[in-house]
Amino acid sequence: MIDKIYNKLVALLNVFDPMIMVYYLCVVVGMLLLEWAILGWHDSSIKKIVEFRKSVQTDVVFFLLDAFNVFNLITVLFSFGICHVLARYIYEATHYDLILNISNPVLQFTVLFVIVDLKNYFSHFLFHKYQSLWRLHEFHHSATEFCMLTRYRGHFLEVALKRFIDVIPFAIFGASIESYFIIKAMSEIHQIALHSGYKSDWGWIGKFILVSPAAHWIHHSVDKMHYDKNFGNTFIVWDRLFRTYHPAEKKLSWE
């Protein structure tokens, strides 16, 4: 177990990992170009990045830290590696692999995806509910305008503390490397889209199934009536179930 924890830490400190850089470049550049094609140059994130607007400057820096794997290095240093080591220990000590009781691979993946997303909802909720955690999470909400790269604006200690919550579903249910990668990639693409200039509510899909960009704009609104609303990561059903849902609006007070 000690060897696995050590190897995991070494992997986290592997700055300039070409595989990570290729992953981010493919996903982010592809999403930026797609947004440009849909919205046009004037409303695109690429225009904001080229103009290097004040709020976007921070987003660009944090994206580059993530893409070059420097963000992980700083996170480990900030937390003295304690959060990562303990989270890995919990995973290795439990690792029940309950998901293997489901023989159908599609159903297996679906169940894991839903459980992980429910975990993300509660994690997000906790970082809004408790003042000490909010002081970390409010950095993400400090953006004064949306850019796709706003998705990468986050406090190092918030990421470290979330390790304890993130490890829970995988420690209990387990997951194949393929399932983990697919969930991560799908969530990443969706999160980038939520921070785009595309404000669609996605119709009935955005109202009852998936978190839409319009719903996430509500979450970032500075209007008090929008506080603590739309915590969902992928599925909006959690907000409806736990009564934190707020429908999309055409104009927000922070625009």
SULHU-V585769 format. One record per residue. RES is the residue in one letter. OMEGA is omega as a letter, one per 20 degrees, with the letter a starting at -180 (* if undefined). NEAR is the number of other C-alpha atoms within 10 Angstrom. D_CENTER is the distance of its C-alpha to the mean C-alpha in Angstrom with 1 decimal. Layout:
RES	OMEGA	NEAR	D_CENTER
RES	OMEGA	NEAR	D_CENTER
This chain:
M	r	11	28.3
I	r	11	28.7
D	a	8	28.8
K	r	12	25.4
I	r	18	23.8
Y	r	13	25.6
N	r	12	24.5
K	r	14	20.8
L	r	18	21.2
V	r	12	23.2
A	r	14	20.5
L	a	18	17.9
L	a	19	20.5
N	a	15	21.3
V	a	19	20.7
F	r	14	21.2
D	a	15	20.4
P	a	13	21.4
M	r	11	19.4
I	a	16	16.1
M	r	16	17.4
V	r	13	18.6
Y	a	13	15.3
Y	a	19	13.5
L	a	13	16.7
C	a	11	17.1
V	a	15	13.7
V	a	20	13.4
V	r	13	17.2
G	r	13	17.6
M	r	19	15.1
L	r	19	16.9
L	r	16	20.2
L	r	14	19.5
E	r	21	18.6
W	r	19	21.8
A	a	11	23.8
I	a	12	22.8
L	a	15	23.0
G	a	14	25.5
W	a	14	25.7
H	a	10	26.2
D	a	16	22.9
S	r	23	20.8
S	r	27	18.1
I	r	20	20.5
K	r	15	23.2
K	r	20	21.3
I	r	18	20.4
V	r	9	24.1
E	r	11	25.4
F	r	14	23.2
R	a	13	22.9
K	a	13	22.5
S	a	17	19.0
V	r	24	17.8
Q	r	16	19.5
T	r	18	16.9
D	a	25	14.0
V	a	19	16.1
V	a	14	16.9
F	r	21	13.4
F	a	23	12.6
L	r	16	15.9
L	r	18	15.3
D	a	20	12.3
A	a	23	14.4
F	r	21	17.4
N	r	21	15.8
V	r	20	17.3
F	r	23	14.2
N	r	21	14.6
L	a	21	18.3
I	r	17	18.0
T	r	22	15.7
V	a	22	18.4
L	a	15	21.1
F	a	13	19.9
S	a	16	19.7
F	r	12	22.8
G	a	15	20.9
I	a	14	21.7
C	a	19	18.2
H	a	24	17.7
V	a	18	21.3
L	r	15	21.3
A	r	22	18.2
R	r	22	19.8
Y	r	17	23.1
I	a	16	21.9
Y	a	21	20.7
E	a	15	23.9
A	a	11	26.1
T	r	14	25.0
H	a	16	23.6
Y	r	14	25.4
D	a	15	24.2
L	a	14	24.9
I	a	20	23.1
L	r	14	26.1
N	r	9	28.3
I	a	12	27.0
S	a	9	28.9
N	a	10	27.5
P	r	12	24.6
V	r	9	23.1
L	r	12	23.3
Q	r	17	22.0
F	a	20	18.8
T	r	14	18.5
V	a	15	19.1
L	a	20	16.5
F	a	21	13.8
V	a	13	14.9
I	r	16	15.1
V	a	20	11.7
D	r	20	10.4
L	r	19	13.0
K	r	19	11.9
N	r	19	8.4
Y	a	20	10.7
F	r	16	13.0
S	r	18	10.9
H	r	20	9.7
F	a	18	13.4
L	a	15	14.8
F	r	18	13.2
H	a	20	15.0
K	a	11	18.1
Y	a	10	19.3
Q	a	12	20.5
S	r	10	20.0
L	r	16	16.3
W	a	18	16.0
R	r	13	17.8
L	a	18	14.9
H	a	22	12.1
E	r	15	14.6
F	r	13	14.1
H	a	16	11.0
H	a	17	13.3
S	r	14	16.1
A	a	17	15.6
T	r	15	18.7
E	a	18	17.9
F	r	22	15.1
C	a	26	14.6
M	a	27	12.1
L	r	26	11.6
T	r	28	10.6
R	a	19	6.9
Y	r	22	8.0
R	a	21	10.1
G	a	21	9.6
H	a	17	12.5
F	a	19	13.5
L	r	18	14.8
E	r	18	11.8
V	a	20	10.0
A	a	23	13.5
L	a	17	14.1
K	r	17	11.0
R	a	16	12.7
F	a	17	15.3
I	a	15	13.3
D	a	16	11.2
V	a	20	14.7
I	a	19	16.4
P	a	22	16.0
F	r	21	16.7
A	a	21	19.5
I	a	16	21.1
F	a	19	20.6
G	r	21	20.1
A	r	20	18.8
S	r	12	20.2
I	a	8	18.7
E	a	10	18.7
S	a	17	16.8
Y	a	15	14.1
F	a	12	13.8
I	r	13	14.0
I	r	16	11.3
K	a	13	8.9
A	r	15	10.5
M	r	13	10.5
S	a	16	6.9
E	r	17	6.4
I	a	14	9.5
H	a	18	8.7
Q	r	22	5.8
I	r	20	8.5
A	a	24	11.1
L	a	26	10.1
H	r	24	10.6
S	r	26	13.8
G	a	21	17.3
Y	a	21	17.8
K	a	18	18.4
S	r	15	19.5
D	r	21	19.3
W	r	16	19.7
G	a	9	22.8
W	r	9	23.2
I	r	13	20.2
G	r	20	18.0
K	a	20	20.3
F	a	16	20.4
I	a	15	17.8
L	r	20	14.6
V	a	26	12.6
S	r	30	14.2
P	a	24	13.7
A	r	22	16.7
A	a	27	15.2
H	r	24	12.2
W	r	26	15.0
I	a	27	16.7
H	a	21	14.0
H	a	23	14.4
S	r	20	18.1
V	r	15	20.5
D	a	12	23.0
K	a	8	23.7
M	r	10	23.9
H	a	18	20.2
Y	r	15	19.2
D	r	18	17.1
K	r	21	16.6
N	r	29	14.0
F	a	25	11.4
G	r	28	10.4
N	r	25	7.2
T	a	24	9.5
F	r	21	12.9
I	a	23	14.7
V	a	20	17.4
W	r	23	16.1
D	r	19	16.6
R	a	16	19.9
L	a	9	20.9
F	r	8	20.2
R	r	11	21.5
T	a	18	18.6
Y	r	22	18.7
H	a	19	20.1
P	a	13	21.2
A	r	21	20.5
E	a	12	23.1
K	a	9	24.6
K	r	10	24.7
L	a	14	22.6
S	a	9	24.2
W	a	12	22.0
E	*	10	22.7
